[in-house]
Amino acid sequence: IGLPLPLTTVLMLCICLGTDMVPAISLAYEYPEKDIMKRRPRSASDNLVTLRLVAFSYLQIGAIQAAAGFYTYFAVLYSEGYAPEHLPNHGQIKGYFTPSGPPFGGFAIVENLRSLAVAQTSFFVSIVVVQWANLLICKTRRLSLFDQGMKNDQLNFGLFFETAVACCLIY
């Protein structure tokens, strides 16, 4: 499509290694659900990773995270004066939004780069916010958050750590 990149390689690594790692590990310290002993045990032939889990993780959660990121990315670019319909074929591959490239949208190159940086930051922040929700969703399989509670100190620290890392990267 040739759009300006919504995330740089460094921001992708920051998501994978910086903001997602500690919260994901904190789920290992989650207390068992209160109704776990009321459920039938799994059979020996049941797999831990099923097609349903993979579809939920990638098709549902992944699509929601991508949609949230792209929505904020395009909304910020639109508020900066770049309409989404004008962005295709004006990405870095075509030479736009680079320090040595041509100006785009009637703005100076410096303004182009600043607007892209703001939009990329918004994409990053939206991914972090959706990761908060995903962490709380993955906390239990059946019980609500109110029934299970927030007693996992590692998870609470993971939410704080993810937010602190994101704030440090932004500023």
Biotite code that builds the C-alpha atoms (Angstrom):
import biotite.structure as struc

atoms = struc.array([
    struc.Atom([0.000, 0.000, 0.000], chain_id="A", res_id=1, res_name="ILE", atom_name="CA", element="C"),
    struc.Atom([2.959, 2.279, 0.607], chain_id="A", res_id=2, res_name="GLY", atom_name="CA", element="C"),
    struc.Atom([1.748, 3.927, 3.833], chain_id="A", res_id=3, res_name="LEU", atom_name="CA", element="C"),
    struc.Atom([4.120, 5.680, 6.207], chain_id="A", res_id=4, res_name="PRO", atom_name="CA", element="C"),
    struc.Atom([5.209, 3.137, 8.816], chain_id="A", res_id=5, res_name="LEU", atom_name="CA", element="C"),
    struc.Atom([2.911, 3.155, 11.859], chain_id="A", res_id=6, res_name="PRO", atom_name="CA", element="C"),
    struc.Atom([5.627, 1.577, 14.040], chain_id="A", res_id=7, res_name="LEU", atom_name="CA", element="C"),
    struc.Atom([9.365, 1.687, 13.684], chain_id="A", res_id=8, res_name="THR", atom_name="CA", element="C"),
    struc.Atom([11.452, -1.429, 14.230], chain_id="A", res_id=9, res_name="THR", atom_name="CA", element="C"),
    struc.Atom([12.674, -0.030, 17.530], chain_id="A", res_id=10, res_name="VAL", atom_name="CA", element="C"),
    struc.Atom([9.101, 0.564, 18.756], chain_id="A", res_id=11, res_name="LEU", atom_name="CA", element="C"),
    struc.Atom([8.162, -3.004, 17.795], chain_id="A", res_id=12, res_name="MET", atom_name="CA", element="C"),
    struc.Atom([11.072, -4.309, 19.838], chain_id="A", res_id=13, res_name="LEU", atom_name="CA", element="C"),
    struc.Atom([10.044, -2.047, 22.718], chain_id="A", res_id=14, res_name="CYS", atom_name="CA", element="C"),
    struc.Atom([6.579, -3.618, 22.665], chain_id="A", res_id=15, res_name="ILE", atom_name="CA", element="C"),
    struc.Atom([7.870, -7.193, 22.496], chain_id="A", res_id=16, res_name="CYS", atom_name="CA", element="C"),
    struc.Atom([10.777, -6.870, 24.917], chain_id="A", res_id=17, res_name="LEU", atom_name="CA", element="C"),
    struc.Atom([9.911, -3.830, 27.000], chain_id="A", res_id=18, res_name="GLY", atom_name="CA", element="C"),
    struc.Atom([6.210, -3.471, 27.657], chain_id="A", res_id=19, res_name="THR", atom_name="CA", element="C"),
    struc.Atom([4.915, -7.012, 27.066], chain_id="A", res_id=20, res_name="ASP", atom_name="CA", element="C"),
    struc.Atom([7.495, -9.252, 28.744], chain_id="A", res_id=21, res_name="MET", atom_name="CA", element="C"),
    struc.Atom([6.985, -8.523, 32.466], chain_id="A", res_id=22, res_name="VAL", atom_name="CA", element="C"),
    struc.Atom([3.149, -8.533, 32.325], chain_id="A", res_id=23, res_name="PRO", atom_name="CA", element="C"),
    struc.Atom([3.178, -11.817, 30.378], chain_id="A", res_id=24, res_name="ALA", atom_name="CA", element="C"),
    struc.Atom([5.504, -13.467, 32.899], chain_id="A", res_id=25, res_name="ILE", atom_name="CA", element="C"),
    struc.Atom([3.351, -12.170, 35.765], chain_id="A", res_id=26, res_name="SER", atom_name="CA", element="C"),
    struc.Atom([0.483, -14.397, 34.600], chain_id="A", res_id=27, res_name="LEU", atom_name="CA", element="C"),
    struc.Atom([2.528, -17.406, 35.761], chain_id="A", res_id=28, res_name="ALA", atom_name="CA", element="C"),
    struc.Atom([2.042, -16.141, 39.328], chain_id="A", res_id=29, res_name="TYR", atom_name="CA", element="C"),
    struc.Atom([-1.721, -15.829, 38.993], chain_id="A", res_id=30, res_name="GLU", atom_name="CA", element="C"),
    struc.Atom([-3.703, -17.572, 41.718], chain_id="A", res_id=31, res_name="TYR", atom_name="CA", element="C"),
    struc.Atom([-5.997, -20.414, 40.653], chain_id="A", res_id=32, res_name="PRO", atom_name="CA", element="C"),
    struc.Atom([-9.556, -19.448, 39.876], chain_id="A", res_id=33, res_name="GLU", atom_name="CA", element="C"),
    struc.Atom([-11.898, -19.813, 42.827], chain_id="A", res_id=34, res_name="LYS", atom_name="CA", element="C"),
    struc.Atom([-14.145, -22.332, 41.064], chain_id="A", res_id=35, res_name="ASP", atom_name="CA", element="C"),
    struc.Atom([-11.324, -24.536, 39.701], chain_id="A", res_id=36, res_name="ILE", atom_name="CA", element="C"),
    struc.Atom([-12.228, -27.502, 41.924], chain_id="A", res_id=37, res_name="MET", atom_name="CA", element="C"),
    struc.Atom([-15.841, -27.427, 40.718], chain_id="A", res_id=38, res_name="LYS", atom_name="CA", element="C"),
    struc.Atom([-14.776, -28.122, 37.123], chain_id="A", res_id=39, res_name="ARG", atom_name="CA", element="C"),
    struc.Atom([-14.181, -31.530, 35.597], chain_id="A", res_id=40, res_name="ARG", atom_name="CA", element="C"),
    struc.Atom([-10.487, -32.328, 35.112], chain_id="A", res_id=41, res_name="PRO", atom_name="CA", element="C"),
    struc.Atom([-9.006, -32.244, 31.649], chain_id="A", res_id=42, res_name="ARG", atom_name="CA", element="C"),
    struc.Atom([-8.435, -35.592, 30.000], chain_id="A", res_id=43, res_name="SER", atom_name="CA", element="C"),
    struc.Atom([-4.917, -36.753, 29.155], chain_id="A", res_id=44, res_name="ALA", atom_name="CA", element="C"),
    struc.Atom([-5.649, -36.268, 25.443], chain_id="A", res_id=45, res_name="SER", atom_name="CA", element="C"),
    struc.Atom([-6.613, -32.591, 25.830], chain_id="A", res_id=46, res_name="ASP", atom_name="CA", element="C"),
    struc.Atom([-4.022, -30.189, 24.456], chain_id="A", res_id=47, res_name="ASN", atom_name="CA", element="C"),
    struc.Atom([-3.015, -27.046, 26.277], chain_id="A", res_id=48, res_name="LEU", atom_name="CA", element="C"),
    struc.Atom([-2.780, -25.077, 23.032], chain_id="A", res_id=49, res_name="VAL", atom_name="CA", element="C"),
    struc.Atom([-5.821, -25.627, 20.859], chain_id="A", res_id=50, res_name="THR", atom_name="CA", element="C"),
    struc.Atom([-7.029, -24.196, 17.578], chain_id="A", res_id=51, res_name="LEU", atom_name="CA", element="C"),
    struc.Atom([-9.591, -22.211, 19.567], chain_id="A", res_id=52, res_name="ARG", atom_name="CA", element="C"),
    struc.Atom([-6.855, -20.602, 21.692], chain_id="A", res_id=53, res_name="LEU", atom_name="CA", element="C"),
    struc.Atom([-4.725, -19.770, 18.654], chain_id="A", res_id=54, res_name="VAL", atom_name="CA", element="C"),
    struc.Atom([-7.732, -18.281, 16.839], chain_id="A", res_id=55, res_name="ALA", atom_name="CA", element="C"),
    struc.Atom([-8.623, -16.223, 19.932], chain_id="A", res_id=56, res_name="PHE", atom_name="CA", element="C"),
    struc.Atom([-5.053, -14.978, 20.365], chain_id="A", res_id=57, res_name="SER", atom_name="CA", element="C"),
    struc.Atom([-4.272, -14.054, 16.792], chain_id="A", res_id=58, res_name="TYR", atom_name="CA", element="C"),
    struc.Atom([-7.581, -13.493, 15.033], chain_id="A", res_id=59, res_name="LEU", atom_name="CA", element="C"),
    struc.Atom([-9.551, -11.821, 17.796], chain_id="A", res_id=60, res_name="GLN", atom_name="CA", element="C"),
    struc.Atom([-7.091, -10.172, 20.192], chain_id="A", res_id=61, res_name="ILE", atom_name="CA", element="C"),
    struc.Atom([-4.534, -9.454, 17.466], chain_id="A", res_id=62, res_name="GLY", atom_name="CA", element="C"),
    struc.Atom([-7.161, -7.918, 15.207], chain_id="A", res_id=63, res_name="ALA", atom_name="CA", element="C"),
    struc.Atom([-8.478, -5.738, 18.043], chain_id="A", res_id=64, res_name="ILE", atom_name="CA", element="C"),
    struc.Atom([-4.965, -4.521, 18.884], chain_id="A", res_id=65, res_name="GLN", atom_name="CA", element="C"),
    struc.Atom([-4.209, -3.775, 15.238], chain_id="A", res_id=66, res_name="ALA", atom_name="CA", element="C"),
    struc.Atom([-7.526, -1.971, 14.756], chain_id="A", res_id=67, res_name="ALA", atom_name="CA", element="C"),
    struc.Atom([-6.954, 0.158, 17.867], chain_id="A", res_id=68, res_name="ALA", atom_name="CA", element="C"),
    struc.Atom([-3.445, 1.022, 16.721], chain_id="A", res_id=69, res_name="GLY", atom_name="CA", element="C"),
    struc.Atom([-4.406, 1.925, 13.172], chain_id="A", res_id=70, res_name="PHE", atom_name="CA", element="C"),
    struc.Atom([-7.436, 3.906, 14.319], chain_id="A", res_id=71, res_name="TYR", atom_name="CA", element="C"),
    struc.Atom([-5.349, 6.125, 16.562], chain_id="A", res_id=72, res_name="THR", atom_name="CA", element="C"),
    struc.Atom([-2.581, 6.351, 13.947], chain_id="A", res_id=73, res_name="TYR", atom_name="CA", element="C"),
    struc.Atom([-4.941, 7.566, 11.220], chain_id="A", res_id=74, res_name="PHE", atom_name="CA", element="C"),
    struc.Atom([-6.896, 9.809, 13.621], chain_id="A", res_id=75, res_name="ALA", atom_name="CA", element="C"),
    struc.Atom([-3.710, 11.567, 14.711], chain_id="A", res_id=76, res_name="VAL", atom_name="CA", element="C"),
    struc.Atom([-2.453, 11.952, 11.142], chain_id="A", res_id=77, res_name="LEU", atom_name="CA", element="C"),
    struc.Atom([-5.855, 13.329, 10.157], chain_id="A", res_id=78, res_name="TYR", atom_name="CA", element="C"),
    struc.Atom([-5.736, 15.826, 13.027], chain_id="A", res_id=79, res_name="SER", atom_name="CA", element="C"),
    struc.Atom([-2.251, 16.833, 11.850], chain_id="A", res_id=80, res_name="GLU", atom_name="CA", element="C"),
    struc.Atom([-3.626, 17.578, 8.367], chain_id="A", res_id=81, res_name="GLY", atom_name="CA", element="C"),
    struc.Atom([-2.965, 14.311, 6.512], chain_id="A", res_id=82, res_name="TYR", atom_name="CA", element="C"),
    struc.Atom([-6.173, 12.718, 5.250], chain_id="A", res_id=83, res_name="ALA", atom_name="CA", element="C"),
    struc.Atom([-6.019, 8.893, 5.187], chain_id="A", res_id=84, res_name="PRO", atom_name="CA", element="C"),
    struc.Atom([-7.034, 8.717, 1.523], chain_id="A", res_id=85, res_name="GLU", atom_name="CA", element="C"),
    struc.Atom([-3.895, 10.679, 0.554], chain_id="A", res_id=86, res_name="HIS", atom_name="CA", element="C"),
    struc.Atom([-1.437, 8.460, 2.444], chain_id="A", res_id=87, res_name="LEU", atom_name="CA", element="C"),
    struc.Atom([-1.216, 5.384, 0.159], chain_id="A", res_id=88, res_name="PRO", atom_name="CA", element="C"),
    struc.Atom([1.926, 5.423, -2.009], chain_id="A", res_id=89, res_name="ASN", atom_name="CA", element="C"),
    struc.Atom([3.430, 8.172, 0.153], chain_id="A", res_id=90, res_name="HIS", atom_name="CA", element="C"),
    struc.Atom([5.383, 6.091, 2.656], chain_id="A", res_id=91, res_name="GLY", atom_name="CA", element="C"),
    struc.Atom([9.081, 5.752, 3.347], chain_id="A", res_id=92, res_name="GLN", atom_name="CA", element="C"),
    struc.Atom([9.534, 3.278, 0.469], chain_id="A", res_id=93, res_name="ILE", atom_name="CA", element="C"),
    struc.Atom([8.484, 6.010, -1.972], chain_id="A", res_id=94, res_name="LYS", atom_name="CA", element="C"),
    struc.Atom([10.886, 8.462, -0.309], chain_id="A", res_id=95, res_name="GLY", atom_name="CA", element="C"),
    struc.Atom([8.346, 10.472, 1.685], chain_id="A", res_id=96, res_name="TYR", atom_name="CA", element="C"),
    struc.Atom([8.528, 11.039, 5.458], chain_id="A", res_id=97, res_name="PHE", atom_name="CA", element="C"),
    struc.Atom([12.324, 10.794, 5.422], chain_id="A", res_id=98, res_name="THR", atom_name="CA", element="C"),
    struc.Atom([14.814, 13.583, 6.213], chain_id="A", res_id=99, res_name="PRO", atom_name="CA", element="C"),
    struc.Atom([16.030, 13.664, 2.607], chain_id="A", res_id=100, res_name="SER", atom_name="CA", element="C"),
    struc.Atom([12.665, 13.055, 0.932], chain_id="A", res_id=101, res_name="GLY", atom_name="CA", element="C"),
    struc.Atom([10.251, 15.479, -0.686], chain_id="A", res_id=102, res_name="PRO", atom_name="CA", element="C"),
    struc.Atom([7.703, 17.334, 1.450], chain_id="A", res_id=103, res_name="PRO", atom_name="CA", element="C"),
    struc.Atom([4.185, 15.916, 1.538], chain_id="A", res_id=104, res_name="PHE", atom_name="CA", element="C"),
    struc.Atom([0.748, 17.456, 2.012], chain_id="A", res_id=105, res_name="GLY", atom_name="CA", element="C"),
    struc.Atom([1.864, 21.063, 1.701], chain_id="A", res_id=106, res_name="GLY", atom_name="CA", element="C"),
    struc.Atom([3.975, 20.819, 4.874], chain_id="A", res_id=107, res_name="PHE", atom_name="CA", element="C"),
    struc.Atom([7.719, 21.149, 5.331], chain_id="A", res_id=108, res_name="ALA", atom_name="CA", element="C"),
    struc.Atom([9.810, 17.985, 5.736], chain_id="A", res_id=109, res_name="ILE", atom_name="CA", element="C"),
    struc.Atom([10.350, 18.761, 9.430], chain_id="A", res_id=110, res_name="VAL", atom_name="CA", element="C"),
    struc.Atom([6.585, 19.007, 9.949], chain_id="A", res_id=111, res_name="GLU", atom_name="CA", element="C"),
    struc.Atom([6.109, 15.719, 8.079], chain_id="A", res_id=112, res_name="ASN", atom_name="CA", element="C"),
    struc.Atom([8.582, 13.958, 10.362], chain_id="A", res_id=113, res_name="LEU", atom_name="CA", element="C"),
    struc.Atom([7.093, 15.476, 13.535], chain_id="A", res_id=114, res_name="ARG", atom_name="CA", element="C"),
    struc.Atom([3.548, 14.493, 12.520], chain_id="A", res_id=115, res_name="SER", atom_name="CA", element="C"),
    struc.Atom([4.666, 10.954, 11.721], chain_id="A", res_id=116, res_name="LEU", atom_name="CA", element="C"),
    struc.Atom([6.464, 10.691, 15.077], chain_id="A", res_id=117, res_name="ALA", atom_name="CA", element="C"),
    struc.Atom([3.302, 11.813, 16.914], chain_id="A", res_id=118, res_name="VAL", atom_name="CA", element="C"),
    struc.Atom([1.194, 9.278, 14.974], chain_id="A", res_id=119, res_name="ALA", atom_name="CA", element="C"),
    struc.Atom([3.696, 6.485, 15.656], chain_id="A", res_id=120, res_name="GLN", atom_name="CA", element="C"),
    struc.Atom([3.663, 7.363, 19.346], chain_id="A", res_id=121, res_name="THR", atom_name="CA", element="C"),
    struc.Atom([-0.137, 7.196, 19.375], chain_id="A", res_id=122, res_name="SER", atom_name="CA", element="C"),
    struc.Atom([-0.014, 3.755, 17.733], chain_id="A", res_id=123, res_name="PHE", atom_name="CA", element="C"),
    struc.Atom([2.452, 2.605, 20.402], chain_id="A", res_id=124, res_name="PHE", atom_name="CA", element="C"),
    struc.Atom([0.352, 3.987, 23.276], chain_id="A", res_id=125, res_name="VAL", atom_name="CA", element="C"),
    struc.Atom([-2.819, 2.378, 21.940], chain_id="A", res_id=126, res_name="SER", atom_name="CA", element="C"),
    struc.Atom([-1.055, -0.999, 21.790], chain_id="A", res_id=127, res_name="ILE", atom_name="CA", element="C"),
    struc.Atom([0.058, -0.589, 25.422], chain_id="A", res_id=128, res_name="VAL", atom_name="CA", element="C"),
    struc.Atom([-3.481, 0.299, 26.524], chain_id="A", res_id=129, res_name="VAL", atom_name="CA", element="C"),
    struc.Atom([-4.928, -2.701, 24.691], chain_id="A", res_id=130, res_name="VAL", atom_name="CA", element="C"),
    struc.Atom([-2.244, -4.858, 26.339], chain_id="A", res_id=131, res_name="GLN", atom_name="CA", element="C"),
    struc.Atom([-3.582, -3.740, 29.736], chain_id="A", res_id=132, res_name="TRP", atom_name="CA", element="C"),
    struc.Atom([-7.039, -4.963, 28.751], chain_id="A", res_id=133, res_name="ALA", atom_name="CA", element="C"),
    struc.Atom([-5.648, -8.182, 27.292], chain_id="A", res_id=134, res_name="ASN", atom_name="CA", element="C"),
    struc.Atom([-3.713, -8.899, 30.488], chain_id="A", res_id=135, res_name="LEU", atom_name="CA", element="C"),
    struc.Atom([-6.847, -8.492, 32.576], chain_id="A", res_id=136, res_name="LEU", atom_name="CA", element="C"),
    struc.Atom([-8.855, -10.612, 30.125], chain_id="A", res_id=137, res_name="ILE", atom_name="CA", element="C"),
    struc.Atom([-6.301, -13.437, 30.238], chain_id="A", res_id=138, res_name="CYS", atom_name="CA", element="C"),
    struc.Atom([-6.231, -13.380, 34.036], chain_id="A", res_id=139, res_name="LYS", atom_name="CA", element="C"),
    struc.Atom([-9.122, -15.866, 34.315], chain_id="A", res_id=140, res_name="THR", atom_name="CA", element="C"),
    struc.Atom([-10.973, -18.156, 31.969], chain_id="A", res_id=141, res_name="ARG", atom_name="CA", element="C"),
    struc.Atom([-14.479, -17.960, 33.406], chain_id="A", res_id=142, res_name="ARG", atom_name="CA", element="C"),
    struc.Atom([-14.680, -15.748, 36.471], chain_id="A", res_id=143, res_name="LEU", atom_name="CA", element="C"),
    struc.Atom([-14.994, -12.001, 36.272], chain_id="A", res_id=144, res_name="SER", atom_name="CA", element="C"),
    struc.Atom([-12.229, -9.717, 37.421], chain_id="A", res_id=145, res_name="LEU", atom_name="CA", element="C"),
    struc.Atom([-14.376, -8.724, 40.411], chain_id="A", res_id=146, res_name="PHE", atom_name="CA", element="C"),
    struc.Atom([-14.758, -12.372, 41.481], chain_id="A", res_id=147, res_name="ASP", atom_name="CA", element="C"),
    struc.Atom([-11.055, -13.179, 41.063], chain_id="A", res_id=148, res_name="GLN", atom_name="CA", element="C"),
    struc.Atom([-9.673, -9.921, 42.423], chain_id="A", res_id=149, res_name="GLY", atom_name="CA", element="C"),
    struc.Atom([-6.332, -8.223, 41.849], chain_id="A", res_id=150, res_name="MET", atom_name="CA", element="C"),
    struc.Atom([-4.259, -10.056, 44.466], chain_id="A", res_id=151, res_name="LYS", atom_name="CA", element="C"),
    struc.Atom([-1.389, -10.984, 42.137], chain_id="A", res_id=152, res_name="ASN", atom_name="CA", element="C"),
    struc.Atom([1.333, -8.504, 43.116], chain_id="A", res_id=153, res_name="ASP", atom_name="CA", element="C"),
    struc.Atom([3.494, -9.508, 40.125], chain_id="A", res_id=154, res_name="GLN", atom_name="CA", element="C"),
    struc.Atom([0.625, -8.710, 37.761], chain_id="A", res_id=155, res_name="LEU", atom_name="CA", element="C"),
    struc.Atom([0.004, -5.376, 39.452], chain_id="A", res_id=156, res_name="ASN", atom_name="CA", element="C"),
    struc.Atom([3.715, -4.606, 39.178], chain_id="A", res_id=157, res_name="PHE", atom_name="CA", element="C"),
    struc.Atom([3.614, -5.741, 35.523], chain_id="A", res_id=158, res_name="GLY", atom_name="CA", element="C"),
    struc.Atom([0.872, -3.217, 34.758], chain_id="A", res_id=159, res_name="LEU", atom_name="CA", element="C"),
    struc.Atom([2.846, -0.482, 36.497], chain_id="A", res_id=160, res_name="PHE", atom_name="CA", element="C"),
    struc.Atom([6.108, -1.523, 34.801], chain_id="A", res_id=161, res_name="PHE", atom_name="CA", element="C"),
    struc.Atom([4.495, -1.590, 31.349], chain_id="A", res_id=162, res_name="GLU", atom_name="CA", element="C"),
    struc.Atom([3.079, 1.891, 31.897], chain_id="A", res_id=163, res_name="THR", atom_name="CA", element="C"),
    struc.Atom([6.361, 3.244, 33.270], chain_id="A", res_id=164, res_name="ALA", atom_name="CA", element="C"),
    struc.Atom([8.379, 1.837, 30.350], chain_id="A", res_id=165, res_name="VAL", atom_name="CA", element="C"),
    struc.Atom([5.903, 3.307, 27.869], chain_id="A", res_id=166, res_name="ALA", atom_name="CA", element="C"),
    struc.Atom([6.088, 6.721, 29.571], chain_id="A", res_id=167, res_name="CYS", atom_name="CA", element="C"),
    struc.Atom([9.885, 6.637, 29.559], chain_id="A", res_id=168, res_name="CYS", atom_name="CA", element="C"),
    struc.Atom([9.959, 5.705, 25.867], chain_id="A", res_id=169, res_name="LEU", atom_name="CA", element="C"),
    struc.Atom([7.507, 8.447, 24.971], chain_id="A", res_id=170, res_name="ILE", atom_name="CA", element="C"),
    struc.Atom([9.302, 11.210, 26.824], chain_id="A", res_id=171, res_name="TYR", atom_name="CA", element="C"),
])
